[in-house]
């Protein structure tokens, strides 16, 4: 049975302004702002949570299917994903909308002016999971990551109706969703992914306690940045895993997606939650060392060395048989 990864597929257009935005604004004319900033760099990166996770899974040798909505401008991105071994057969292509796009300009003091265009992502709610699951002979796990809110709710309901185990990963959409919709996304999840801030936001908006959440899900996975990750369950058992060694941190974009790739891979390999979290943290460290969520290269030998250095030889020995043979991917 295949892992289905639902969520956003997007491109990021990142620019740098070699000055300070604040120096260009006139306090008494803010109601009539009309400015253009001459930028000196433009970096276009492939992204989107679902696409990032599928790339990580493919590099670890785990079969997954990408489920999301894109525009008619997706051909080049699709070719890249196909070359990585990502199954893109079930990506919906909009007839008249562009693929979702994040356009951001950053100045010299890290202030940012940005826009997000959801575009074709708005049509993700048209995608039905059951025909996809039938074609791949069942859904071993469905990850419901940030996407059009209607699509997230539809996919969650489909999982419950059809008995597909699912992981709730509301992430960025927690800021926009009301408490009752967040509750609807979480109930019955085999896994719930949040970071520390998102965990507090989820509790605040739903009115639930931590025990309430744990009564609704199988495991609650909370990423803790440089402190690693914690996995909690209703039985009171908590697993804490340290972050993996990072050689030279560059850009945190997509680090959480890398963790999810490694964690899901570990579970698919039957390694258990601690080893899965260690694999996720190790893969996340590679993402942190480059600019862009899919730009890292993965050498199984180097990944094992990092796991061994951080978590010991037993962890590396458990992971080694499951990694793809060969060099960089």
HULINKA-V881502 format. One record per residue. PSI is psi in radians with two decimals (999 if undefined). D_LAST is the distance of its C-alpha to the last C-alpha in whole Angstrom. Layout:
PSI_D_LAST + PSI_D_LAST
This chain:
2.52_24 + 2.65_21 + 2.22_20 + 2.19_22 + 1.85_20 + 2.60_23 + -2.82_23 + 2.58_23 + 2.10_21 + 2.92_22 + 2.52_21 + 2.24_22 + 1.85_24 + 2.20_25 + 2.75_28 + 2.20_30 + 2.12_33 + 0.92_35 + -2.79_38 + 2.20_39 + -0.72_39 + -0.51_42 + -0.23_44 + -0.15_44 + 2.41_46 + 2.11_50 + -0.60_51 + 0.10_54 + 0.39_52 + -0.34_49 + -0.06_51 + 0.70_50 + 2.32_47 + 1.63_45 + 2.63_43 + 2.28_40 + 2.23_38 + 1.96_36 + 2.74_33 + -0.06_31 + 2.63_27 + 2.13_25 + 2.08_22 + 2.10_21 + 2.49_18 + 2.40_16 + -2.67_17 + 2.29_20 + -0.88_19 + -0.76_19 + -0.74_16 + -0.77_14 + -0.72_15 + -0.68_14 + -0.78_10 + -0.75_10 + -0.75_11 + -0.70_9 + -0.39_6 + 0.00_9 + 0.33_10 + 2.25_13 + 2.28_15 + 2.86_17 + 2.28_19 + 2.21_19 + 1.93_22 + -3.05_24 + 2.35_26 + 3.05_25 + 3.14_27 + -0.07_27 + 0.31_25 + -0.08_22 + -0.82_21 + -0.74_19 + -0.75_17 + -0.76_17 + -0.70_16 + -0.83_12 + -0.73_12 + -0.70_13 + -0.44_10 + -0.15_8 + 0.26_10 + 2.35_13 + 1.89_16 + 0.23_18 + -0.46_22 + 0.29_23 + 2.20_23 + 2.35_27 + 2.10_27 + 2.54_30 + -0.47_33 + 0.12_34 + 2.64_32 + 2.78_29 + 2.53_26 + 2.51_26 + 2.36_26 + 2.13_26 + 2.08_28 + 2.35_29 + 2.27_31 + 2.37_31 + -3.00_34 + -0.19_34 + 0.34_35 + 0.27_32 + 2.59_34 + 2.53_33 + 2.12_34 + 2.79_32 + 2.54_32 + 2.18_30 + 1.94_31 + -0.57_30 + -2.20_31 + -0.34_29 + -0.46_28 + -0.29_32 + 0.06_32 + -0.43_29 + -0.20_33 + -0.16_33 + 2.22_30 + 2.39_32 + -0.59_29 + -0.78_32 + -0.58_31 + -0.83_27 + -0.68_28 + -0.68_30 + -0.47_27 + 0.27_25 + 0.72_27 + 2.68_28 + 1.88_26 + -0.58_25 + 2.43_24 + 2.08_25 + 2.18_24 + 1.67_26 + 3.05_24 + 2.31_26 + -3.01_27 + 2.24_31 + -0.67_33 + -0.66_35 + -0.72_32 + -0.76_31 + -0.72_34 + -0.81_34 + -0.68_31 + -0.79_32 + -0.68_36 + -0.71_34 + -0.78_32 + -0.74_36 + -0.61_38 + -0.01_35 + 0.41_34 + 2.23_31 + 2.38_29 + 2.71_28 + 2.22_27 + 2.17_28 + 1.20_26 + -0.50_29 + -2.07_28 + -0.48_29 + -0.17_31 + -0.55_33 + -0.43_35 + -0.40_36 + 2.45_37 + 2.86_41 + -0.71_41 + -0.56_42 + -0.63_39 + -0.75_37 + -0.70_39 + -0.55_38 + -0.44_34 + -0.62_34 + 2.19_37 + 0.07_36 + 2.42_32 + -0.58_30 + 2.53_28 + 2.17_29 + 2.27_27 + 2.89_28 + -3.09_28 + -0.80_31 + -0.77_33 + -0.61_32 + -0.79_34 + -0.68_37 + -0.71_37 + -0.79_36 + -0.73_39 + -0.76_41 + -0.51_41 + -0.40_41 + 0.07_44 + 2.71_43 + 2.99_43 + -0.71_40 + -0.63_41 + -0.80_42 + -0.81_38 + -0.40_37 + -0.25_40 + -0.32_38 + 2.84_34 + -0.90_33 + 2.50_31 + 2.00_31 + 2.03_27 + 2.01_28 + 2.46_26 + 0.43_28 + -2.29_25 + -0.18_26 + -0.02_28 + -2.26_25 + 2.61_26 + 2.43_29 + 2.09_29 + 2.68_33 + 2.88_35 + -0.37_38 + 0.05_39 + -0.08_39 + 2.22_36 + 2.33_34 + 2.20_30 + 2.25_29 + 2.27_26 + 2.72_26 + 2.61_23 + 2.82_20 + 2.35_20 + 2.22_19 + -0.85_19 + 1.60_20 + 2.38_20 + -0.94_20 + 2.17_20 + -0.07_20 + 2.16_20 + 0.04_17 + -0.75_18 + -0.62_20 + -0.69_17 + -0.73_14 + -0.80_17 + -0.67_18 + -0.89_15 + -0.67_15 + -0.83_19 + -0.70_19 + -0.80_16 + -0.70_18 + -0.70_21 + -0.54_20 + -0.12_19 + 0.49_23 + -0.24_23 + 2.92_25 + -0.68_25 + -0.86_25 + -0.66_22 + -0.76_20 + -0.65_21 + -0.71_20 + -0.74_17 + -0.77_17 + -0.67_18 + -0.78_16 + -0.68_13 + -0.58_15 + -0.55_16 + -0.70_12 + -0.69_13 + -0.35_17 + 0.06_16 + 2.90_15 + 1.93_17 + 2.41_16 + -0.24_14 + 0.17_11 + -0.16_10 + 2.68_9 + 2.48_6 + 1.99_5 + 2.05_7 + -0.65_9 + -0.70_12 + -0.68_12 + -0.78_12 + -0.68_15 + -0.69_16 + -0.69_17 + -0.75_18 + -0.75_20 + -0.64_22 + -0.71_22 + -0.10_23 + 2.89_24 + -0.54_24 + -0.70_25 + -0.80_22 + -0.70_19 + -0.60_21 + -0.62_21 + -0.62_17 + -0.79_16 + -0.28_17 + -0.21_15 + 2.59_12 + 2.55_10 + 2.65_10 + -3.01_8 + -2.46_7 + 2.50_4 + 999_0
